[in-house]
Amino acid sequence: MDAPLYLRPRVEPPLAALLADGPFLHSLADALGSPLNVLLPEAVAANAARFRAVYRRHRLTGRVYFAHKANRSSALLRRLAAEDPAAVGVDVASTEELRHALGCGFTGDRIMATGPKDAAFLWLAARVGATVNLDSPGELERLSALVRAHGLGRVAVLVRLSGFEHTTGNGGAGTRLLSRRSRFGTPVRDMEELLSALEHNADTLEFAGAAYHLDTTGVEEKARALEQCVLFMDECRARGLAPHALDIGGGFGVGYVAEAEDWERWTTALTEAVLGVRPPMTWRGHGYGLRNEGGTVRGATALYPAYRPTAGPGYLDEILSLPAPVLGRPAATLLLEHLHDLYIEPGRSLVDQCGLSLARVLDVRPADTDAGHHLVHLAMNAGDMSLEEHGVLVDPVLLPRDEAAAGDGEAVGVYLTGNLCLEGDLITRRLVFLPRLPQAGDLLAFANTAGYAMDFRAHHAQRQPVARTVAVERRGDTWRWCPDEDYWPITPLGGAVG
Ligand SMILES: Cc1ncc(COP(=O)(O)O)c(C=O)c1O
């Protein structure tokens, strides 16, 4: 058999303790079925505290808005609602997310409405006093007309910018860099229209500041955009407007794989497999974006950088510490000098280490690959646990039903197949190495799925059940649990107020 290529997950307390308690996780899946999502609400509060510590280190004011889209859970939202109202808010991207946030205990002034918005979403956001992150001049006009027509109070708005340009070196005559293209936001070059619309609608809209969200891991690109927003806000102030907040969006990232070495070995092996110089390591030779053209590897891997030396709060710290390309001072200093509040909208990184997804093994049989590989058929489909769909590759953890009887075994390469009657329903198209061959009844635990992988793509195809979600908490030496919808941030978990 080929040497095992692992992508071992990064697990930290309390997720590590939860994963280590196989009997508890088996009892949950026995009672509630497979697939099953398990969340740790205390971990989301701890992550919010880590982001706040970065604000403190840089002496910055402003709020951390959780990007709700990353997870539908009520428990996570309610736990965050219990945090300091001045420090933690929520970013909602639909009418239903807004209703959910209100029902979980967020007051309107802690809510930011982002993304594409219809009239109902705009009306409810305006009605409850949320801040509206405006996508375009058209949206601005629609919101203003709505406020006027329904006699609503002035609405705080941010303007989302895109299409940042920056020239490097040569006294401004060097290379022109354009930020990542986005279908959201108003290009910086079209700002004049937006600013005059803000001036004309000052009776209905209160211009609170500028915003951006760049879908990139590039820290320099983000620091450049931040500086351009500061310069833009200077211009706004020069023409009599009074913006005070800069929203730098989300995208602080998560490290899924524990060891850099695992990631480097695996990605190198993928290139070799695409070239045909080592045996295939993916289902039917899938290349994750790479292809072999006459002995040369072409294309780019469509993969999330699953090993990240710096992510989450550390990555925010890095952006804030980086000298701004034009003004030369660190981004945090620019914000302080201008007395700007810093808003951030972390999704994935705020729910880092906040949960796992369980799948029951239904069947194990040899694969048709002649390489000693097996197919492991799970009571879960690719929509239930969509790490793969989001380009995140990381190993599951095997939880044998009977740990003592399972023995040591030998590492095996397996393909994880889903419960849909569909050739393409693979939990991952990658050969996964497990420490031993699983048996029917065992569980596979996918760690760190709370960000986008738990419920973002879950569906009812073939009337298969979608996962239930539970919240758990460690109390002394036992775990307490309750259904996600029954969780309130009151101790003891699932118990009476007391
Ligand atoms: C406007 C906006 N803010 C925040 C986020 C959250 O990004 P992440 O989960 O990468 O932190 C997104 C993600 O799509 C977004 O579109």
The ligand as a Gaussian input file, in Angstrom:
#p B3LYP/6-31G(d) Opt

LIG

0 1
 C      -19.656000      41.063000       3.445000
 C      -19.059000      39.880000       4.123000
 N      -18.613000      40.013000       5.384000
 C      -18.083000      38.970000       6.056000
 C      -17.964000      37.726000       5.470000
 C      -17.382000      36.599000       6.277000
 O      -16.189000      36.126000       5.742000
 P      -15.350000      35.015000       6.518000
 O      -16.287000      33.927000       6.891000
 O      -14.313000      34.591000       5.539000
 O      -14.760000      35.680000       7.726000
 C      -18.411000      37.534000       4.153000
 C      -18.290000      36.227000       3.504000
 O      -18.717000      35.938000       2.426000
 C      -18.969000      38.642000       3.458000
 O      -19.420000      38.523000       2.198000

